[in-house]
Amino acid sequence: MNRQSREVFLFVNLSVDSGYYGVNHGIAYLVPIVRKHSYTASLLHIGVEMGDEEFRRTIRNLNPSIIGYSFTSPQLKFLEKYSKAASDLPGILQIAGGVGATVSPEAVLLRTSVDGLVIGEGEIPLDLLLTARREHGNIYETQGFCWRVKGELRKNAIPQFVSDLDKLEFPDYGLFDHDVIFSVGTHLSVIVSRGCPYSCNYCSNPVLRGVYPSRHGYCRVNSVEYSIKLLEHLIREFPKAEGFGFEDDLLISRKKWFLDFADEYRRRIRLPYRINVRAEDVDEEIVEALEKSGCFQTLLGVESGNEDFRKEILNRHHSNSELISKAKLIRKAGIKIFSFNIVGFPFEERRHLRDTLKMNRQIKPDDGVCTFFYPLPGTKLYEICRKEGLLCSEGRLEMPTNYNTYPMIPKSLRQREACIKTQKQLKRYFKRTTIRKIRRRVRRNRRRIENRVREYFVTRMSRQRLLARWTKDP
């Protein structure tokens, strides 16, 4: 098949006002599979809402035979909008994947105009689908998909996930715009693992691993050599990259792997990086490896500052004293801390909110963020909210496109106002912290410049006096 006759596979990344404007790693890992089957890969990244007619014109111009949407639950309304806008365009197969498709496939198919949904990770199902199309097989029998066939839903068996991640080709970020690839300064975001060993009640990770025939081995990581070669490949492909942001859930949870990786990273990469950490997995050996390998920032999950609430409602079992001591260990190594916080949980009281603010003042992060709890379908907290009658109306639940719009759970106006107030207080705290650090940096630089100027003139005067003495000697 020559290049001119290749079919187009269009990835549509739905990230409308999502608050996250970086690359979609899931799409990046699927691009090599699409190209393996002789499709031309194209990408439409929608970060700002576009009209139906504009979307249709874009689709006509790109002329895809397959559209693959990637979306999360808050983006469901946009999947509905755009899939319906393209539904009457001839010869296009519409499929979707991502967390939103996996956690509630039946509801998504009933509401949108997509033909099928990928359940779980997409590499194996997409490969099977494109193979079936090439061989003129029955695509509706493809494993890993849930289809709408003649008005009825058909959910096929889910194949086991890829156990050896080294078998996958390197992700291809070339389809993304420069501003998306380098959404945070000049650092390139990357992942070298899948899954998380923990099961927080508000997180979709337990749901994602639960769709497979066996959960055993779901938390996987690339080998150290593969990971380093991937980073070397990305440096060659994006020479402007001045560092990396590891968006993996928790790389340090595999201690031996991370110590070996940090050693290789220090030898062969030597670029600053940031990484997610969790109090339970931080110790002196890990912090030393972080420091020596060039970690400049750790992203630490506080979520709630009340220890009992965190354990009972969120299923996070580290103590406050552990959180404080581990943060102190990180700061002592000269590594910055970015704290994650969530307010608006079910059963959360004002004292819990105050404890969250107090905890941030105790661990002294350099920066941070505070978002509102969003009940993701399929999670344990979603089910608790549903049983307790805490979920707001479906229409209101679908209004936010990100996690900063407004509290979703508290019923009373007083509770909602308390959540909003706490978020504002934390934002002000992070802003003041940043300003203080900038001022200290400016003062240090000013003193450094003044000292250099003083040294220059002192040295110059000393030289002049010495020269004058030499010229007076007989």
Kinemage of the C-alpha trace (Angstrom):
@kinemage 1
@onewidth
@group {chain A} dominant
@subgroup {mainchain}
@vectorlist {calphas} color= white
{ca met a 1} P 0.000 0.000 0.000
{ca asn a 2} L 1.574 3.305 -1.048
{ca arg a 3} L 1.665 6.346 1.171
{ca gln a 4} L -1.002 8.227 -0.803
{ca ser a 5} L -3.585 5.453 -0.398
{ca arg a 6} L -3.144 4.944 3.326
{ca glu a 7} L -6.205 5.227 5.514
{ca val a 8} L -6.182 7.844 8.259
{ca phe a 9} L -6.608 6.958 11.923
{ca leu a 10} L -7.570 10.127 13.780
{ca phe a 11} L -6.942 10.324 17.524
{ca val a 12} L -9.153 12.888 19.264
{ca asn a 13} L -7.829 13.871 22.682
{ca leu a 14} L -10.714 15.362 24.693
{ca ser a 15} L -9.215 17.709 27.271
{ca val a 16} L -11.594 20.670 27.165
{ca asp a 17} L -10.759 23.081 30.011
{ca ser a 18} L -9.534 20.036 31.914
{ca gly a 19} L -6.779 21.776 33.838
{ca tyr a 20} L -4.279 19.325 32.332
{ca tyr a 21} L -2.811 20.353 29.007
{ca gly a 22} L 0.074 17.914 28.669
{ca val a 23} L 0.474 14.936 26.394
{ca asn a 24} L -1.863 11.961 26.435
{ca his a 25} L 0.462 9.035 27.125
{ca gly a 26} L -2.173 6.484 26.171
{ca ile a 27} L -2.410 7.924 22.664
{ca ala a 28} L 1.379 8.169 22.381
{ca tyr a 29} L 1.710 4.415 23.049
{ca leu a 30} L -1.007 3.568 20.484
{ca val a 31} L 0.488 5.536 17.583
{ca pro a 32} L 3.118 2.837 16.778
{ca ile a 33} L 0.362 0.186 16.603
{ca val a 34} L -1.682 2.281 14.176
{ca arg a 35} L 1.346 2.833 11.956
{ca lys a 36} L 2.232 -0.860 12.091
{ca his a 37} L -1.059 -1.526 10.331
{ca ser a 38} L -0.198 1.017 7.591
{ca tyr a 39} L -2.531 3.766 8.793
{ca thr a 40} L -1.543 7.403 8.748
{ca ala a 41} L -1.818 8.613 12.337
{ca ser a 42} L -3.298 12.055 12.938
{ca leu a 43} L -4.240 13.922 16.117
{ca leu a 44} L -6.889 16.466 17.042
{ca his a 45} L -6.166 17.840 20.515
{ca ile a 46} L -9.249 19.674 21.822
{ca gly a 47} L -8.304 21.811 24.800
{ca val a 48} L -10.870 24.531 24.074
{ca glu a 49} L -14.453 23.670 23.145
{ca met a 50} L -15.200 23.907 19.420
{ca gly a 51} L -18.574 24.065 17.709
{ca asp a 52} L -20.274 21.078 16.081
{ca glu a 53} L -19.922 22.462 12.565
{ca glu a 54} L -16.275 23.363 13.095
{ca phe a 55} L -15.634 19.815 14.308
{ca arg a 56} L -17.418 18.365 11.258
{ca arg a 57} L -15.367 20.533 8.887
{ca thr a 58} L -12.171 19.408 10.589
{ca ile a 59} L -13.180 15.764 10.246
{ca arg a 60} L -14.017 16.208 6.558
{ca asn a 61} L -10.640 17.823 5.911
{ca leu a 62} L -8.725 15.074 7.721
{ca asn a 63} L -10.886 12.363 6.082
{ca pro a 64} L -10.303 9.552 8.624
{ca ser a 65} L -11.656 6.037 8.301
{ca ile a 66} L -11.415 5.575 12.086
{ca ile a 67} L -11.797 8.128 14.885
{ca gly a 68} L -10.422 7.110 18.275
{ca tyr a 69} L -11.497 9.344 21.165
{ca ser a 70} L -9.661 9.407 24.499
{ca phe a 71} L -11.624 10.832 27.423
{ca thr a 72} L -12.139 10.890 31.178
{ca ser a 73} L -15.506 10.974 32.972
{ca pro a 74} L -15.778 14.825 33.175
{ca gln a 75} L -15.288 14.924 29.386
{ca leu a 76} L -18.232 12.603 28.628
{ca lys a 77} L -20.490 15.433 27.450
{ca phe a 78} L -17.924 16.391 24.820
{ca leu a 79} L -17.668 12.795 23.610
{ca glu a 80} L -21.453 12.837 23.230
{ca lys a 81} L -21.345 16.153 21.372
{ca tyr a 82} L -18.579 15.354 18.905
{ca ser a 83} L -19.470 11.718 18.249
{ca lys a 84} L -23.008 12.794 17.330
{ca ala a 85} L -21.646 15.582 15.122
{ca ala a 86} L -19.647 13.015 13.137
{ca ser a 87} L -22.228 10.231 13.206
{ca asp a 88} L -23.708 10.970 9.766
{ca leu a 89} L -20.355 11.322 8.009
{ca pro a 90} L -20.007 8.251 5.758
{ca gly a 91} L -17.441 5.500 6.172
{ca ile a 92} L -16.144 6.414 9.641
{ca leu a 93} L -15.819 3.940 12.504
{ca gln a 94} L -15.956 5.767 15.846
{ca ile a 95} L -14.361 4.175 18.899
{ca ala a 96} L -13.340 5.546 22.288
{ca gly a 97} L -11.064 4.589 25.156
{ca gly a 98} L -9.539 5.836 28.365
{ca val a 99} L -10.629 5.782 31.982
{ca gly a 100} L -14.098 7.133 31.124
{ca ala a 101} L -14.778 4.245 28.753
{ca thr a 102} L -13.498 1.586 31.138
{ca val a 103} L -15.397 2.528 34.288
{ca ser a 104} L -18.897 2.727 32.746
{ca pro a 105} L -18.954 1.357 29.157
{ca glu a 106} L -22.670 0.594 28.972
{ca ala a 107} L -23.698 4.107 30.041
{ca val a 108} L -21.268 5.669 27.553
{ca leu a 109} L -22.537 3.578 24.616
{ca leu a 110} L -26.164 4.321 25.432
{ca arg a 111} L -25.539 8.049 25.512
{ca thr a 112} L -23.017 8.688 22.735
{ca ser a 113} L -22.792 7.817 19.040
{ca val a 114} L -19.520 5.882 19.163
{ca asp a 115} L -19.655 2.350 17.744
{ca gly a 116} L -17.421 0.716 20.334
{ca leu a 117} L -15.344 1.228 23.450
{ca val a 118} L -11.932 -0.108 24.428
{ca ile a 119} L -11.993 -1.550 27.949
{ca gly a 120} L -8.721 -1.174 29.850
{ca glu a 121} L -5.382 -0.613 28.152
{ca gly a 122} L -5.640 -0.182 24.405
{ca glu a 123} L -2.561 -1.805 22.871
{ca ile a 124} L -3.892 -5.371 22.508
{ca pro a 125} L -7.554 -4.536 21.633
{ca leu a 126} L -6.546 -1.950 19.013
{ca asp a 127} L -4.058 -4.346 17.434
{ca leu a 128} L -6.783 -7.023 17.251
{ca leu a 129} L -9.282 -4.573 15.755
{ca leu a 130} L -6.972 -3.339 13.011
{ca thr a 131} L -5.969 -6.930 12.218
{ca ala a 132} L -9.657 -7.878 11.863
{ca arg a 133} L -10.270 -4.923 9.537
{ca arg a 134} L -7.277 -5.791 7.385
{ca glu a 135} L -8.359 -9.429 7.119
{ca his a 136} L -12.038 -8.486 6.587
{ca gly a 137} L -13.063 -10.261 9.780
{ca asn a 138} L -15.961 -9.490 12.110
{ca ile a 139} L -14.766 -6.480 14.115
{ca tyr a 140} L -17.640 -6.887 16.577
{ca glu a 141} L -15.961 -10.046 17.889
{ca thr a 142} L -12.784 -8.145 18.814
{ca gln a 143} L -11.692 -8.901 22.372
{ca gly a 144} L -11.321 -5.950 24.682
{ca phe a 145} L -14.230 -4.029 23.135
{ca cys a 146} L -17.787 -3.261 24.082
{ca trp a 147} L -19.916 -2.615 20.967
{ca arg a 148} L -23.308 -1.347 19.980
{ca val a 149} L -24.580 -3.837 17.384
{ca lys a 150} L -28.007 -3.183 15.833
{ca gly a 151} L -29.136 -1.281 18.892
{ca glu a 152} L -27.917 -3.906 21.370
{ca leu a 153} L -24.798 -3.820 23.552
{ca arg a 154} L -22.211 -6.553 23.115
{ca lys a 155} L -19.369 -6.806 25.618
{ca asn a 156} L -16.598 -9.146 24.539
{ca ala a 157} L -14.009 -10.907 26.687
{ca ile a 158} L -11.182 -8.736 27.994
{ca pro a 159} L -7.689 -10.018 27.106
{ca gln a 160} L -5.050 -9.943 29.827
{ca phe a 161} L -2.912 -6.810 29.932
{ca val a 162} L 0.612 -6.687 28.503
{ca ser a 163} L 2.692 -8.185 31.304
{ca asp a 164} L 6.100 -7.280 29.826
{ca leu a 165} L 6.067 -3.574 28.999
{ca asp a 166} L 9.449 -3.872 27.268
{ca lys a 167} L 7.655 -5.575 24.375
{ca leu a 168} L 5.888 -2.320 23.520
{ca glu a 169} L 7.442 0.117 21.091
{ca phe a 170} L 8.519 3.514 22.363
{ca pro a 171} L 5.614 5.981 22.632
{ca asp a 172} L 5.411 8.535 19.833
{ca tyr a 173} L 4.837 12.104 21.036
{ca gly a 174} L 5.487 13.621 17.616
{ca leu a 175} L 1.775 14.192 16.896
{ca phe a 176} L 1.412 16.642 19.780
{ca asp a 177} L 2.078 20.350 19.395
{ca his a 178} L 5.216 21.807 20.933
{ca asp a 179} L 3.176 23.718 23.543
{ca val a 180} L 1.518 20.471 24.644
{ca ile a 181} L 4.730 18.464 24.776
{ca phe a 182} L 6.425 21.162 26.864
{ca ser a 183} L 3.374 22.197 28.873
{ca val a 184} L 5.522 22.697 31.997
{ca gly a 185} L 8.512 24.833 31.061
{ca thr a 186} L 11.084 22.861 29.090
{ca his a 187} L 10.498 19.531 30.844
{ca leu a 188} L 9.127 16.581 28.907
{ca ser a 189} L 6.479 14.424 30.594
{ca val a 190} L 6.929 10.664 30.385
{ca ile a 191} L 5.759 7.399 31.977
{ca val a 192} L 7.704 4.136 32.298
{ca ser a 193} L 5.226 2.087 34.343
{ca arg a 194} L 1.574 1.084 34.630
{ca gly a 195} L -0.634 0.960 37.698
{ca cys a 196} L -0.296 1.789 41.377
{ca pro a 197} L 0.194 -0.648 44.295
{ca tyr a 198} L -2.260 1.294 46.493
{ca ser a 199} L -6.071 1.402 46.454
{ca cys a 200} L -7.288 4.845 47.463
{ca asn a 201} L -11.075 4.948 47.659
{ca tyr a 202} L -11.372 8.008 45.380
{ca cys a 203} L -9.016 6.715 42.670
{ca ser a 204} L -9.916 4.770 39.529
{ca asn a 205} L -6.826 2.530 39.697
{ca pro a 206} L -8.645 -0.322 41.538
{ca val a 207} L -11.404 -0.152 38.897
{ca leu a 208} L -8.932 -0.326 36.013
{ca arg a 209} L -7.107 -3.385 37.307
{ca gly a 210} L -10.411 -5.041 38.203
{ca val a 211} L -11.566 -5.383 34.572
{ca tyr a 212} L -8.964 -8.045 33.767
{ca pro a 213} L -9.305 -11.827 34.157
{ca ser a 214} L -6.490 -11.655 36.721
{ca arg a 215} L -5.191 -8.679 38.687
{ca his a 216} L -1.907 -10.428 39.416
{ca gly a 217} L 1.042 -8.390 38.182
{ca tyr a 218} L -1.058 -5.395 37.126
{ca cys a 219} L 1.408 -2.927 38.669
{ca arg a 220} L 4.241 -3.103 36.120
{ca val a 221} L 7.346 -1.141 35.255
{ca asn a 222} L 9.672 -1.170 32.265
{ca ser a 223} L 13.133 -2.576 32.819
{ca val a 224} L 15.787 -0.051 33.818
{ca glu a 225} L 17.569 -0.453 30.476
{ca tyr a 226} L 14.369 0.065 28.449
{ca ser a 227} L 13.482 3.124 30.533
{ca ile a 228} L 16.904 4.732 30.083
{ca lys a 229} L 16.917 4.009 26.346
{ca leu a 230} L 13.453 5.583 26.073
{ca leu a 231} L 14.726 8.746 27.775
{ca glu a 232} L 17.796 8.820 25.510
{ca his a 233} L 15.490 8.430 22.505
{ca leu a 234} L 13.300 11.332 23.668
{ca ile a 235} L 16.350 13.546 24.217
{ca arg a 236} L 17.411 12.918 20.612
{ca glu a 237} L 13.875 13.513 19.349
{ca phe a 238} L 13.319 16.645 21.458
{ca pro a 239} L 16.761 18.222 21.948
{ca lys a 240} L 15.216 21.294 23.617
{ca ala a 241} L 14.152 19.169 26.598
{ca glu a 242} L 16.003 20.306 29.711
{ca gly a 243} L 14.499 17.739 32.077
{ca phe a 244} L 11.760 15.173 32.652
{ca gly a 245} L 8.530 15.000 34.571
{ca phe a 246} L 7.710 11.403 35.504
{ca glu a 247} L 3.915 11.134 35.594
{ca asp a 248} L 3.937 7.531 36.799
{ca asp a 249} L 1.740 6.933 39.821
{ca leu a 250} L 4.584 5.797 42.066
{ca leu a 251} L 7.953 4.744 40.640
{ca ile a 252} L 9.668 4.648 44.040
{ca ser a 253} L 7.334 1.894 45.315
{ca arg a 254} L 9.695 -0.663 43.720
{ca lys a 255} L 12.705 0.265 45.796
{ca lys a 256} L 15.373 -1.950 44.194
{ca trp a 257} L 14.232 -1.012 40.701
{ca phe a 258} L 14.290 2.684 41.506
{ca leu a 259} L 17.731 2.585 43.122
{ca asp a 260} L 19.131 0.869 40.017
{ca phe a 261} L 17.255 3.288 37.754
{ca ala a 262} L 18.479 6.364 39.658
{ca asp a 263} L 22.065 5.153 39.370
{ca glu a 264} L 21.757 4.672 35.590
{ca tyr a 265} L 19.895 7.968 35.237
{ca arg a 266} L 22.741 9.786 37.034
{ca arg a 267} L 25.331 8.193 34.728
{ca arg a 268} L 23.573 8.416 31.364
{ca ile a 269} L 20.863 11.102 31.466
{ca arg a 270} L 22.010 13.760 33.960
{ca leu a 271} L 18.980 16.016 33.595
{ca pro a 272} L 16.807 17.405 36.418
{ca tyr a 273} L 13.470 15.685 36.972
{ca arg a 274} L 10.364 15.669 39.139
{ca ile a 275} L 8.569 12.583 40.416
{ca asn a 276} L 5.529 11.457 42.434
{ca val a 277} L 6.234 10.121 45.932
{ca arg a 278} L 4.207 8.740 48.813
{ca ala a 279} L 5.136 8.920 52.499
{ca glu a 280} L 5.150 5.134 53.036
{ca asp a 281} L 7.796 4.609 50.334
{ca val a 282} L 10.130 7.448 51.253
{ca asp a 283} L 13.220 6.598 53.315
{ca glu a 284} L 16.800 7.842 53.622
{ca glu a 285} L 18.072 5.545 50.867
{ca ile a 286} L 15.361 6.660 48.431
{ca val a 287} L 15.951 10.342 49.217
{ca glu a 288} L 19.704 9.945 48.738
{ca ala a 289} L 19.071 8.319 45.344
{ca leu a 290} L 16.682 11.129 44.390
{ca glu a 291} L 19.219 13.780 45.361
{ca lys a 292} L 22.201 12.211 43.595
{ca ser a 293} L 20.278 11.455 40.378
{ca gly a 294} L 19.057 15.035 39.908
{ca cys a 295} L 15.532 15.116 41.323
{ca phe a 296} L 14.623 18.746 41.899
{ca gln a 297} L 10.968 18.293 42.944
{ca thr a 298} L 8.813 15.612 44.565
{ca leu a 299} L 5.026 15.633 44.213
{ca leu a 300} L 3.609 14.471 47.548
{ca gly a 301} L -0.011 13.489 48.165
{ca val a 302} L -1.422 15.024 51.342
{ca glu a 303} L -5.072 14.914 50.200
{ca ser a 304} L -6.455 15.329 53.741
{ca gly a 305} L -4.593 16.523 56.819
{ca asn a 306} L -6.761 14.587 59.266
{ca glu a 307} L -5.194 11.217 59.987
{ca asp a 308} L -8.358 9.340 61.034
{ca phe a 309} L -10.407 10.710 58.137
{ca arg a 310} L -7.635 9.852 55.698
{ca lys a 311} L -7.514 6.250 56.901
{ca glu a 312} L -11.240 5.557 57.248
{ca ile a 313} L -12.643 7.416 54.226
{ca leu a 314} L -9.749 7.656 51.770
{ca asn a 315} L -7.982 4.365 52.578
{ca arg a 316} L -4.614 6.087 52.979
{ca his a 317} L -2.876 4.648 56.026
{ca his a 318} L 0.218 6.748 56.674
{ca ser a 319} L 0.234 8.780 59.863
{ca asn a 320} L 0.593 12.538 60.199
{ca ser a 321} L 3.912 12.143 61.992
{ca glu a 322} L 5.195 9.970 59.132
{ca leu a 323} L 4.069 12.527 56.568
{ca ile a 324} L 5.833 15.343 58.441
{ca ser a 325} L 9.053 13.394 59.028
{ca lys a 326} L 9.293 12.229 55.400
{ca ala a 327} L 8.698 15.758 54.132
{ca lys a 328} L 11.472 16.986 56.431
{ca leu a 329} L 13.778 14.305 55.041
{ca ile a 330} L 13.081 15.472 51.486
{ca arg a 331} L 13.559 19.150 52.319
{ca lys a 332} L 16.825 18.395 54.128
{ca ala a 333} L 18.176 16.952 50.866
{ca gly a 334} L 17.416 20.237 49.117
{ca ile a 335} L 14.571 18.770 47.048
{ca lys a 336} L 11.433 20.836 46.593
{ca ile a 337} L 7.994 19.567 47.622
{ca phe a 338} L 4.747 20.045 45.710
{ca ser a 339} L 1.698 18.976 47.747
{ca phe a 340} L -1.567 17.575 46.387
{ca asn a 341} L -4.721 18.337 48.388
{ca ile a 342} L -8.420 17.531 47.918
{ca val a 343} L -11.403 19.062 49.721
{ca gly a 344} L -15.109 18.320 49.457
{ca phe a 345} L -15.047 14.627 50.356
{ca pro a 346} L -18.202 12.976 51.694
{ca phe a 347} L -18.495 13.187 55.502
{ca glu a 348} L -15.769 15.841 55.605
{ca glu a 349} L -16.163 18.341 58.425
{ca arg a 350} L -14.726 21.783 59.030
{ca arg a 351} L -12.137 20.425 61.450
{ca his a 352} L -10.891 18.119 58.694
{ca leu a 353} L -10.490 21.112 56.385
{ca arg a 354} L -8.585 23.012 59.057
{ca asp a 355} L -6.296 20.003 59.547
{ca thr a 356} L -5.493 19.967 55.823
{ca leu a 357} L -4.406 23.589 55.967
{ca lys a 358} L -2.442 22.927 59.174
{ca met a 359} L -0.682 19.907 57.657
{ca asn a 360} L 0.583 21.966 54.721
{ca arg a 361} L 2.005 24.527 57.120
{ca gln a 362} L 3.790 21.711 58.945
{ca ile a 363} L 5.340 20.003 55.928
{ca lys a 364} L 6.181 23.409 54.339
{ca pro a 365} L 5.785 22.608 50.629
{ca asp a 366} L 7.337 24.924 48.047
{ca asp a 367} L 4.138 24.823 46.027
{ca gly a 368} L 0.950 22.816 45.740
{ca val a 369} L -2.588 22.509 44.512
{ca cys a 370} L -6.004 22.035 46.089
{ca thr a 371} L -8.832 20.524 44.019
{ca phe a 372} L -12.413 19.541 44.744
{ca phe a 373} L -13.349 15.885 45.109
{ca tyr a 374} L -15.060 14.462 42.016
{ca pro a 375} L -16.918 11.138 42.414
{ca leu a 376} L -15.495 9.026 39.592
{ca pro a 377} L -17.924 6.262 38.542
{ca gly a 378} L -16.891 2.813 39.714
{ca thr a 379} L -14.769 4.003 42.622
{ca lys a 380} L -15.570 3.034 46.196
{ca leu a 381} L -16.327 6.616 47.229
{ca tyr a 382} L -18.692 6.993 44.269
{ca glu a 383} L -20.667 3.970 45.475
{ca ile a 384} L -20.692 5.314 49.043
{ca cys a 385} L -21.991 8.677 47.820
{ca arg a 386} L -24.662 6.951 45.749
{ca lys a 387} L -25.865 4.768 48.631
{ca glu a 388} L -25.883 7.691 51.055
{ca gly a 389} L -27.767 9.936 48.632
{ca leu a 390} L -24.867 12.389 48.428
{ca leu a 391} L -24.590 12.561 44.652
{ca cys a 392} L -25.901 15.747 43.110
{ca ser a 393} L -28.158 15.677 40.057
{ca glu a 394} L -26.759 14.118 36.893
{ca gly a 395} L -26.860 17.455 35.112
{ca arg a 396} L -24.862 19.228 37.799
{ca leu a 397} L -22.442 16.312 38.098
{ca glu a 398} L -21.570 16.741 34.427
{ca met a 399} L -21.134 20.513 34.488
{ca pro a 400} L -17.471 20.678 35.587
{ca thr a 401} L -14.783 19.849 33.056
{ca asn a 402} L -12.032 19.832 35.675
{ca tyr a 403} L -11.606 19.408 39.423
{ca asn a 404} L -11.470 23.111 40.306
{ca thr a 405} L -14.965 24.280 39.355
{ca tyr a 406} L -16.912 23.810 42.602
{ca pro a 407} L -17.535 21.179 45.333
{ca met a 408} L -19.655 18.283 44.068
{ca ile a 409} L -20.664 16.500 47.258
{ca pro a 410} L -21.481 18.765 50.250
{ca lys a 411} L -25.235 19.285 50.336
{ca ser a 412} L -25.471 22.389 52.480
{ca leu a 413} L -24.422 25.823 51.298
{ca arg a 414} L -22.408 26.240 54.505
{ca gln a 415} L -20.362 23.120 53.779
{ca arg a 416} L -19.722 24.162 50.185
{ca glu a 417} L -18.601 27.610 51.298
{ca ala a 418} L -16.222 26.029 53.818
{ca cys a 419} L -14.630 23.930 51.048
{ca ile a 420} L -14.266 26.923 48.756
{ca lys a 421} L -12.773 28.983 51.587
{ca thr a 422} L -10.217 26.271 52.390
{ca gln a 423} L -9.221 26.003 48.735
{ca lys a 424} L -8.690 29.774 48.582
{ca gln a 425} L -6.670 29.700 51.791
{ca leu a 426} L -4.394 26.995 50.439
{ca lys a 427} L -3.978 28.832 47.141
{ca arg a 428} L -2.988 31.986 49.023
{ca tyr a 429} L -0.587 29.976 51.188
{ca phe a 430} L 1.125 28.457 48.127
{ca lys a 431} L 1.267 31.851 46.433
{ca arg a 432} L 2.815 33.526 49.501
{ca thr a 433} L 5.313 30.674 49.794
{ca thr a 434} L 6.316 31.128 46.174
{ca ile a 435} L 6.643 34.895 46.555
{ca arg a 436} L 8.765 34.526 49.695
{ca lys a 437} L 11.110 32.115 47.939
{ca ile a 438} L 11.428 34.437 44.943
{ca arg a 439} L 12.259 37.348 47.237
{ca arg a 440} L 14.842 35.290 49.108
{ca arg a 441} L 16.365 34.248 45.790
{ca val a 442} L 16.506 37.872 44.657
{ca arg a 443} L 18.136 38.925 47.947
{ca arg a 444} L 20.686 36.115 47.663
{ca asn a 445} L 21.488 37.081 44.089
{ca arg a 446} L 21.761 40.749 45.058
{ca arg a 447} L 24.167 39.926 47.883
{ca arg a 448} L 26.143 37.674 45.552
{ca ile a 449} L 26.445 40.466 42.982
{ca glu a 450} L 27.378 43.010 45.638
{ca asn a 451} L 30.057 40.689 47.001
{ca arg a 452} L 31.494 40.121 43.532
{ca val a 453} L 31.586 43.858 42.846
{ca arg a 454} L 33.248 44.468 46.209
{ca glu a 455} L 35.789 41.708 45.564
{ca tyr a 456} L 36.529 43.172 42.150
{ca phe a 457} L 37.278 46.655 43.458
{ca val a 458} L 39.227 45.368 46.458
{ca thr a 459} L 41.335 43.194 44.168
{ca arg a 460} L 41.795 46.076 41.724
{ca met a 461} L 42.881 48.468 44.493
{ca ser a 462} L 45.276 45.866 45.895
{ca arg a 463} L 46.835 45.437 42.482
{ca gln a 464} L 47.217 49.212 42.066
{ca arg a 465} L 48.899 49.565 45.467
{ca leu a 466} L 51.206 46.670 44.686
{ca leu a 467} L 52.081 48.144 41.296
{ca ala a 468} L 52.797 51.557 42.878
{ca arg a 469} L 55.133 49.955 45.414
{ca trp a 470} L 56.991 48.067 42.702
{ca thr a 471} L 57.550 51.214 40.663
{ca lys a 472} L 59.004 53.031 43.718
{ca asp a 473} L 61.560 50.307 44.436
{ca pro a 474} L 65.101 51.191 43.262
